[in-house]
């Protein structure tokens, strides 16, 4: 079985220059018998129905944008409970 990246490409303008943004959205599976399957991990905002296929070792020129949302802080750890502290 062979795996390939499914990538959504969008264009934007920065300083009067056209740029491309690549977002990895899933995986294309190519089975030994030639059949194919797709696993979508996400659907981009403003999705136009077009996806590009890249080999796993082939990197797009520009890395996908980082999330604009902050990552949640890890939950505080609790001290271990002793058996006599359990009320039942």
N, CA, C and O atoms as a MOPAC input file, in Angstrom:
PM7 MOZYME 1SCF
protein

 N      0.84800 1    -1.16700 1     0.00000 1
 C      0.00000 1     0.00000 1     0.00000 1
 C      0.90000 1     1.23900 1     0.00000 1
 O      1.94500 1     1.26500 1     0.65100 1
 N      0.47300 1     2.26200 1    -0.74200 1
 C      1.19000 1     3.52200 1    -0.82200 1
 C      0.31900 1     4.62400 1    -0.23200 1
 O     -0.90000 1     4.62100 1    -0.39900 1
 N      0.95800 1     5.56700 1     0.46000 1
 C      0.23600 1     6.68700 1     1.05900 1
 C      0.70000 1     7.98500 1     0.40900 1
 O      1.88700 1     8.16300 1     0.13600 1
 N     -0.24300 1     8.88500 1     0.16400 1
 C      0.07800 1    10.21000 1    -0.37100 1
 C     -0.71300 1    11.25600 1     0.41400 1
 O     -1.77600 1    10.96100 1     0.95900 1
 N     -0.18500 1    12.47600 1     0.46600 1
 C     -0.84900 1    13.57300 1     1.17100 1
 C     -1.88700 1    14.23600 1     0.28000 1
 O     -1.63600 1    14.46300 1    -0.90400 1
 N     -3.04900 1    14.54600 1     0.83700 1
 C     -4.05700 1    15.35900 1     0.16800 1
 C     -3.90700 1    16.77700 1     0.70500 1
 O     -3.98000 1    17.00800 1     1.91200 1
 N     -3.69400 1    17.72800 1    -0.21000 1
 C     -3.37900 1    19.09500 1     0.19000 1
 C     -4.32800 1    20.06000 1    -0.50900 1
 O     -4.56200 1    19.95600 1    -1.71300 1
 N     -4.87200 1    20.99900 1     0.26000 1
 C     -5.70800 1    22.06100 1    -0.29500 1
 C     -4.81600 1    23.28500 1    -0.48700 1
 O     -4.10000 1    23.68300 1     0.43100 1
 N     -4.85800 1    23.88200 1    -1.67600 1
 C     -4.01900 1    25.02700 1    -2.00200 1
 C     -4.88700 1    26.25600 1    -2.19300 1
 O     -5.87700 1    26.22100 1    -2.92500 1
 N     -4.51300 1    27.34500 1    -1.53200 1
 C     -5.19700 1    28.62500 1    -1.72600 1
 C     -4.14500 1    29.67700 1    -2.06600 1
 O     -2.96400 1    29.51000 1    -1.76400 1
 N     -4.58600 1    30.75300 1    -2.69300 1
 C     -3.68400 1    31.84700 1    -3.01300 1
 C     -4.12100 1    33.09300 1    -2.25100 1
 O     -5.30100 1    33.28500 1    -1.95900 1
 N     -3.14400 1    33.92600 1    -1.94100 1
 C     -3.41800 1    35.19600 1    -1.28300 1
 C     -2.37900 1    36.20200 1    -1.74600 1
 O     -1.37400 1    35.83500 1    -2.35500 1
 N     -2.62500 1    37.47300 1    -1.45300 1
 C     -1.70400 1    38.51500 1    -1.87300 1
 C     -1.02200 1    39.10700 1    -0.65400 1
 O     -1.67100 1    39.41300 1     0.34700 1
 N      0.31500 1    39.27100 1    -0.74400 1
 C      1.08600 1    39.87100 1     0.33200 1
 C      2.10100 1    40.81000 1    -0.30200 1
 O      2.90500 1    40.39600 1    -1.13700 1
 N      2.05900 1    42.06100 1     0.09400 1
 C      2.96100 1    43.08800 1    -0.45500 1
 C      2.87200 1    43.15000 1    -1.98200 1
 O      3.88600 1    43.32900 1    -2.65700 1
 N      1.66400 1    43.00200 1    -2.52300 1
 C      1.46000 1    43.07200 1    -3.96000 1
 C      1.90600 1    41.84000 1    -4.72600 1
 O      1.92300 1    41.84600 1    -5.95700 1
 N      2.26900 1    40.77400 1    -4.00300 1
 C      2.76900 1    39.55000 1    -4.62500 1
 C      1.81600 1    38.39500 1    -4.33200 1
 O      1.35300 1    38.25200 1    -3.20000 1
 N      1.51600 1    37.56500 1    -5.34100 1
 C      0.65500 1    36.39600 1    -5.15600 1
 C      1.45000 1    35.28600 1    -4.46500 1
 O      2.55600 1    34.95200 1    -4.89100 1
 N      0.89100 1    34.72700 1    -3.41500 1
 C      1.52800 1    33.64700 1    -2.66300 1
 C      0.55100 1    32.47600 1    -2.57700 1
 O     -0.65300 1    32.64500 1    -2.76900 1
 N      1.08700 1    31.28000 1    -2.28300 1
 C      0.25000 1    30.09100 1    -2.10100 1
 C      0.34900 1    29.60800 1    -0.66200 1
 O      1.39100 1    29.72200 1    -0.01700 1
 N     -0.75500 1    29.06900 1    -0.18200 1
 C     -0.80200 1    28.48100 1     1.15700 1
 C     -1.24700 1    27.03400 1     0.99500 1
 O     -2.24200 1    26.75400 1     0.32600 1
 N     -0.50200 1    26.11000 1     1.61500 1
 C     -0.79000 1    24.68000 1     1.51300 1
 C     -1.29200 1    24.18700 1     2.85800 1
 O     -0.69000 1    24.46500 1     3.89500 1
 N     -2.41100 1    23.44600 1     2.83700 1
 C     -2.96300 1    22.87200 1     4.05400 1
 C     -3.18600 1    21.38000 1     3.83400 1
 O     -3.95300 1    20.98600 1     2.95500 1
 N     -2.51200 1    20.54700 1     4.63500 1
 C     -2.68400 1    19.09800 1     4.54400 1
 C     -4.04300 1    18.74200 1     5.14300 1
 O     -4.30300 1    19.03800 1     6.30900 1
 N     -4.91800 1    18.10200 1     4.34400 1
 C     -6.27100 1    17.81800 1     4.80400 1
 C     -6.59600 1    16.32400 1     4.88200 1
 O     -7.69600 1    15.95700 1     5.29600 1
 N     -5.65600 1    15.46100 1     4.49300 1
 C     -5.96200 1    14.03200 1     4.56600 1
 C     -4.92800 1    13.17200 1     3.87200 1
 O     -3.82000 1    13.61400 1     3.57100 1
 N     -5.32200 1    11.91900 1     3.62200 1
 C     -4.43300 1    10.91500 1     3.05000 1
 C     -5.11800 1    10.18200 1     1.91000 1
 O     -6.30000 1     9.84600 1     1.98900 1
 N     -4.35800 1     9.93900 1     0.84700 1
 C     -4.80900 1     9.09400 1    -0.26100 1
 C     -4.10700 1     7.75100 1    -0.11000 1
 O     -2.88100 1     7.70000 1    -0.01500 1
 N     -4.87000 1     6.67000 1    -0.08700 1
 C     -4.32500 1     5.31700 1     0.01800 1
 C     -4.38800 1     4.67700 1    -1.35500 1
 O     -5.44900 1     4.66500 1    -1.97900 1
 N     -3.27600 1     4.14700 1    -1.83900 1
 C     -3.25500 1     3.40700 1    -3.09900 1
 C     -2.92800 1     1.95800 1    -2.73900 1
 O     -1.81900 1     1.64600 1    -2.30500 1
 N     -3.91400 1     1.08100 1    -2.92600 1
 C     -3.76400 1    -0.31900 1    -2.54500 1
 C     -2.96100 1    -1.07700 1    -3.59200 1
 O     -2.80300 1    -0.60700 1    -4.71900 1
 N     -2.46000 1    -2.23300 1    -3.22700 1
 C     -1.63100 1    -3.04300 1    -4.11600 1
 C     -2.35400 1    -3.44800 1    -5.39500 1
 O     -1.71700 1    -3.66200 1    -6.42600 1
 N     -3.69200 1    -3.55500 1    -5.33600 1
 C     -4.45300 1    -3.93400 1    -6.52700 1
 C     -4.79600 1    -2.73800 1    -7.41800 1
 O     -5.47200 1    -2.90000 1    -8.43400 1
 N     -4.32300 1    -1.51400 1    -7.03900 1
 C     -4.56200 1    -0.32200 1    -7.84800 1
 C     -5.74900 1     0.51000 1    -7.40200 1
 O     -5.88500 1     1.65900 1    -7.82200 1
 N     -6.61500 1    -0.04400 1    -6.55900 1
 C     -7.73700 1     0.73300 1    -6.04300 1
 C     -7.23200 1     1.81600 1    -5.10500 1
 O     -6.11900 1     1.72900 1    -4.58600 1
 N     -8.05400 1     2.84000 1    -4.89000 1
 C     -7.66500 1     3.96700 1    -4.04500 1
 C     -8.72900 1     4.25200 1    -3.00600 1
 O     -9.90700 1     3.94900 1    -3.19600 1
 N     -8.29300 1     4.84000 1    -1.90600 1
 C     -9.19600 1     5.27600 1    -0.84900 1
 C     -8.72500 1     6.61400 1    -0.32200 1
 O     -7.55000 1     6.96200 1    -0.43900 1
 N     -9.64800 1     7.36400 1     0.26000 1
 C     -9.34300 1     8.69000 1     0.80000 1
 C     -9.81200 1     8.76700 1     2.24100 1
 O    -10.89900 1     8.30100 1     2.58200 1
 N     -8.97200 1     9.36600 1     3.08600 1
 C     -9.36400 1     9.67900 1     4.46000 1
 C     -9.17300 1    11.18400 1     4.63500 1
 O     -8.04900 1    11.68400 1     4.58600 1
 N    -10.28100 1    11.90400 1     4.83900 1
 C    -10.20900 1    13.34100 1     5.07600 1
 C    -10.14400 1    13.58700 1     6.57300 1
 O    -10.98900 1    13.10300 1     7.32600 1
 N     -9.12700 1    14.35000 1     7.00600 1
 C     -8.99500 1    14.71600 1     8.41200 1
 C     -9.69600 1    16.03500 1     8.69700 1
 O    -10.11200 1    16.28800 1     9.82700 1
 N     -9.82800 1    16.87400 1     7.67900 1
 C    -10.50400 1    18.16200 1     7.84200 1
 C    -10.99000 1    18.64200 1     6.48400 1
 O    -10.53200 1    18.18400 1     5.43800 1
 N    -11.92800 1    19.57600 1     6.53000 1
 C    -12.40200 1    20.22100 1     5.31100 1
 C    -12.11900 1    21.70900 1     5.48200 1
 O    -12.60900 1    22.32700 1     6.42700 1
 N    -11.33200 1    22.29100 1     4.57500 1
 C    -10.94000 1    23.68900 1     4.72600 1
 C    -12.12600 1    24.64700 1     4.61300 1
 O    -13.12700 1    24.34700 1     3.96200 1
 N    -11.99200 1    25.79100 1     5.25300 1
 C    -12.95900 1    26.87200 1     5.09700 1
 C    -12.87100 1    27.33900 1     3.64800 1
 O    -11.78100 1    27.36300 1     3.07600 1
 N    -13.97700 1    27.70200 1     3.05900 1
 C    -14.03700 1    28.12200 1     1.64900 1
 C    -13.53000 1    27.03400 1     0.70600 1
 O    -12.87500 1    27.33700 1    -0.29100 1
 N    -13.82300 1    25.78300 1     1.00900 1
 C    -13.37500 1    24.65300 1     0.19600 1
 C    -14.02500 1    24.71500 1    -1.17400 1
 O    -15.25000 1    24.77400 1    -1.28300 1
 N    -13.19900 1    24.70100 1    -2.23100 1
 C    -13.70400 1    24.79400 1    -3.59900 1
 C    -13.80700 1    23.43500 1    -4.28300 1
 O    -14.12500 1    23.36500 1    -5.47000 1
 N    -13.53800 1    22.34300 1    -3.54000 1
 C    -13.64900 1    21.01000 1    -4.10000 1
 C    -12.37800 1    20.49700 1    -4.74300 1
 O    -12.35400 1    19.36200 1    -5.22000 1
 N    -11.31900 1    21.29500 1    -4.77300 1
 C    -10.06500 1    20.90100 1    -5.42400 1
 C     -9.02100 1    20.53000 1    -4.37400 1
 O     -8.83800 1    21.24100 1    -3.38600 1
 N     -8.33800 1    19.40400 1    -4.60300 1
 C     -7.24700 1    18.95600 1    -3.75100 1
 C     -6.05700 1    18.57600 1    -4.62400 1
 O     -6.23500 1    18.12700 1    -5.75700 1
 N     -4.86100 1    18.75300 1    -4.11000 1
 C     -3.64400 1    18.32100 1    -4.79000 1
 C     -3.10800 1    17.09000 1    -4.07200 1
 O     -3.33700 1    16.91900 1    -2.87400 1
 N     -2.39700 1    16.23300 1    -4.79600 1
 C     -1.82700 1    15.01400 1    -4.22800 1
 C     -0.30800 1    15.13700 1    -4.26800 1
 O      0.27200 1    15.39900 1    -5.32100 1
 N      0.33600 1    14.94600 1    -3.10800 1
 C      1.79300 1    14.99600 1    -3.00200 1
 C      2.29600 1    13.68600 1    -2.41200 1
 O      1.64300 1    13.08700 1    -1.55700 1
 N      3.47200 1    13.24500 1    -2.88000 1
 C      4.12300 1    12.09600 1    -2.25100 1
 C      4.43300 1    12.45600 1    -0.80400 1
 O      4.62900 1    13.62600 1    -0.47600 1
 N      4.47600 1    11.45500 1     0.04800 1
 C      4.73400 1    11.69800 1     1.46600 1
 C      6.08000 1    12.36000 1     1.70400 1
 O      6.19800 1    13.19200 1     2.60400 1
 N      7.10000 1    12.01700 1     0.92300 1
 C      8.41700 1    12.60000 1     1.13600 1
 C      8.59600 1    13.93100 1     0.41300 1
 O      9.59400 1    14.61900 1     0.62400 1
 N      7.63500 1    14.30200 1    -0.44000 1
 C      7.68800 1    15.56000 1    -1.16700 1
 C      7.05000 1    16.64900 1    -0.31200 1
 O      5.91000 1    16.50400 1     0.12800 1
 N      7.76800 1    17.72400 1    -0.07700 1
 C      7.27300 1    18.80700 1     0.76600 1
 C      6.82600 1    19.97300 1    -0.11200 1
 O      7.55400 1    20.36100 1    -1.02700 1
 N      5.64100 1    20.54400 1     0.14600 1
 C      5.28200 1    21.76800 1    -0.55500 1
 C      6.28300 1    22.87300 1    -0.19500 1
 O      6.93700 1    22.79600 1     0.84500 1
 N      6.40400 1    23.87900 1    -1.03000 1
 C      7.36900 1    24.94800 1    -0.80800 1
 C      7.11300 1    25.70400 1     0.49300 1
 O      8.04400 1    26.20800 1     1.12100 1
 N      5.86700 1    25.77600 1     0.88300 1
 C      5.50400 1    26.53200 1     2.07800 1
 C      4.83200 1    25.59200 1     3.06600 1
 O      3.96200 1    24.80900 1     2.68400 1
 N      5.22200 1    25.66100 1     4.32100 1
 C      4.63100 1    24.81300 1     5.34700 1
 C      3.21200 1    25.29700 1     5.66300 1
 O      2.92500 1    26.48400 1     5.51400 1
 N      2.33000 1    24.40600 1     6.09400 1
 C      0.97800 1    24.82900 1     6.47000 1
 C      1.03200 1    25.84700 1     7.59600 1
 O      1.91700 1    25.80200 1     8.45100 1
 N      0.08200 1    26.75700 1     7.58700 1
 C      0.01400 1    27.79100 1     8.62800 1
 C     -0.28100 1    27.17500 1     9.98000 1
 O     -1.01800 1    26.19500 1    10.08700 1
 N      0.29800 1    27.75900 1    10.99900 1
 C      0.03400 1    27.30500 1    12.36000 1
 C     -1.35100 1    27.78100 1    12.76700 1
 O     -1.86500 1    28.76400 1    12.23300 1
 N     -1.94000 1    27.08200 1    13.70600 1
 C     -3.26800 1    27.44300 1    14.19400 1
 C     -3.22200 1    28.81100 1    14.85100 1
 O     -2.27500 1    29.13600 1    15.56700 1
 N     -4.25300 1    29.61300 1    14.60200 1
 C     -4.30300 1    30.93300 1    15.20900 1
 C     -4.83800 1    30.88500 1    16.63600 1
 O     -4.86900 1    31.90600 1    17.32300 1
 N     -5.25100 1    29.72600 1    17.07300 1
 C     -5.80400 1    29.58000 1    18.41100 1
 C     -4.75100 1    29.02900 1    19.36400 1
 O     -3.95300 1    28.16500 1    19.00000 1
 N     -4.76600 1    29.53800 1    20.57300 1
 C     -3.80400 1    29.07500 1    21.57900 1
 C     -4.14100 1    27.65000 1    21.99700 1
 O     -5.30900 1    27.26500 1    22.04900 1
 N     -3.11300 1    26.88300 1    22.29200 1
 C     -3.31400 1    25.51800 1    22.76100 1
 C     -3.76300 1    25.56500 1    24.22300 1
 O     -3.28200 1    26.40800 1    24.98000 1
 N     -4.67100 1    24.68100 1    24.63500 1
 C     -5.11700 1    24.69700 1    26.02400 1
 C     -3.98200 1    24.30900 1    26.96500 1
 O     -3.11500 1    23.50300 1    26.62900 1
 N     -4.01400 1    24.90700 1    28.15200 1
 C     -3.00100 1    24.58800 1    29.15800 1
 C     -3.25700 1    23.18600 1    29.68200 1
 O     -4.40900 1    22.75900 1    29.76400 1
 N     -2.19800 1    22.46000 1    30.03900 1
 C     -2.40700 1    21.11800 1    30.57500 1
 C     -3.15000 1    21.18900 1    31.91000 1
 O     -3.00000 1    22.14200 1    32.67400 1
 N     -3.93900 1    20.17300 1    32.16400 1
 C     -4.70100 1    20.12200 1    33.41700 1
 C     -3.73700 1    19.98400 1    34.59200 1
 O     -2.73100 1    19.28200 1    34.48900 1
 N     -4.03800 1    20.65100 1    35.71300 1
 C     -3.14800 1    20.52100 1    36.86800 1
 C     -3.16900 1    19.09100 1    37.38700 1
 O     -4.20000 1    18.41800 1    37.36800 1
 N     -2.02000 1    18.64800 1    37.84600 1
 C     -1.95100 1    17.28100 1    38.35600 1
 C     -2.43700 1    17.24700 1    39.79900 1
 O     -2.23100 1    18.18900 1    40.56500 1
 N     -3.07700 1    16.15500 1    40.14700 1
 C     -3.60700 1    15.99500 1    41.50700 1
 C     -2.68400 1    15.05400 1    42.26900 1
 O     -2.10400 1    14.13300 1    41.69400 1
 N     -2.55400 1    15.29600 1    43.57400 1
 C     -1.72400 1    14.38100 1    44.35300 1
 C     -2.39100 1    13.01100 1    44.41400 1
 O     -3.61600 1    12.91900 1    44.33900 1
 N     -1.60700 1    11.95400 1    44.54900 1
 C     -2.20700 1    10.62100 1    44.61300 1
 C     -3.06600 1    10.47600 1    45.87200 1
 O     -2.75000 1    11.01400 1    46.93300 1
 N     -4.16400 1     9.72800 1    45.71400 1
 C     -5.07700 1     9.51900 1    46.85200 1
 C     -4.66100 1     8.27400 1    47.62600 1
 O     -4.17200 1     7.29200 1    47.06900 1
 N     -4.87900 1     8.36200 1    48.92800 1
 C     -4.63500 1     7.20300 1    49.78500 1
 C     -5.94700 1     6.47700 1    49.96100 1
 O     -7.01600 1     7.07800 1    49.85500 1
 N     -5.87300 1     5.20100 1    50.22700 1
 C     -7.07800 1     4.37800 1    50.34800 1
 C     -7.99400 1     4.90100 1    51.45700 1
 O     -9.21500 1     4.85100 1    51.30600 1
 N     -7.44900 1     5.39200 1    52.54700 1
 C     -8.28600 1     5.87700 1    53.64900 1
 C     -8.96800 1     7.21400 1    53.28800 1
 O     -9.89500 1     7.62000 1    53.98900 1
 N     -8.54700 1     7.89400 1    52.23900 1
 C     -9.18500 1     9.14600 1    51.81000 1
 C    -10.43700 1     8.91400 1    51.00100 1
 O    -11.20500 1     9.85200 1    50.79100 1
 N    -10.67400 1     7.69800 1    50.53800 1
 C    -11.85800 1     7.38500 1    49.72800 1
 C    -13.04700 1     7.23400 1    50.67100 1
 O    -13.00100 1     6.41100 1    51.58500 1
 N    -14.12900 1     8.02500 1    50.46500 1
 C    -15.24100 1     8.05400 1    51.43800 1
 C    -16.19900 1     6.86200 1    51.38400 1
 O    -17.17000 1     6.85800 1    52.14000 1
 N    -15.99200 1     5.88600 1    50.56400 1
 C    -16.92800 1     4.75600 1    50.52000 1
 C    -16.21100 1     3.44900 1    50.57500 1
 O    -16.84500 1     2.39500 1    50.54800 1

